[in-house]
Amino acid sequence: MPDGQKFYKLFDEVADDLQTMSKLFYETICAGNGIMQTNLVKLDELEKAIDVSTRHLFHELGRNFITPFDREDIHLLASGLDDIADLTYGTVRQLNNYGLTSPGNTTQYVAGEYKRLIGLLGDAIKALSNKRSLSKLETTCLEMRKIINTCDNRIDAAITGLFPSHTEVVDIIKWMEHYDILQVLLEKCENMVDTVEAIVIKYG
């Protein structure tokens, strides 16, 4: 008989690792160059651990005919969470490679809100196993959307502010690419909110 608990257990593992990554992300952004190299190693290890859990999820998806949610939703959750992990690590790696070891107020603000966002997302992923309480996740999804929209607006304002305050073309390009990867990260998070909301509608 298929064991749906395997899916929940693997999603819980991914949620825990992603929440740890978000805390390291915030810590790295705020501390800057002092701990960036050390935390890059930790983030890389966590990203690889999530890769392993994702492969196990896809393996279970192939083995089980009956799944706790639609196969498409499980695939979207697994691949989407993996994308977020990749981009979390990739954002810090980009900062390091570009020598942007002292991120400004906008990035620090986004990092703090991102940690809060992933905390909510991780808790929502873990709550999927209790189908009787799925409707409660509607409020969580709304809160996550507010965080994403606020962060996106802050990034837009920071991009606009680059041009009057920077004269070096190379610096503008570096910061533009940095803000771009932050926006892609937020977009991936919004995709996850969409998926969680779809599950709530179907099963709540």
Buried (B, 14 or more C-beta within 10 A) or exposed (E): EEEBEBBBBBBBBBBBBBBBBBEBBBBBBBEBEEBBEEBBEBBEEBBEBBBEBBEBBBEBBEEBEEBBBEEEBBBBBBBBBBBBBBBBBBBBBBBBEBEBBEBEEBBBBBBBBBBBBBBBBBEBBBBBBEBEEBEEBBEBBEBBBEBBEEBBEBBEEBBEEBEEEBEEEEBBEBBEEBBEBBBBBBEBBBBBBEBBBBBBEEBB
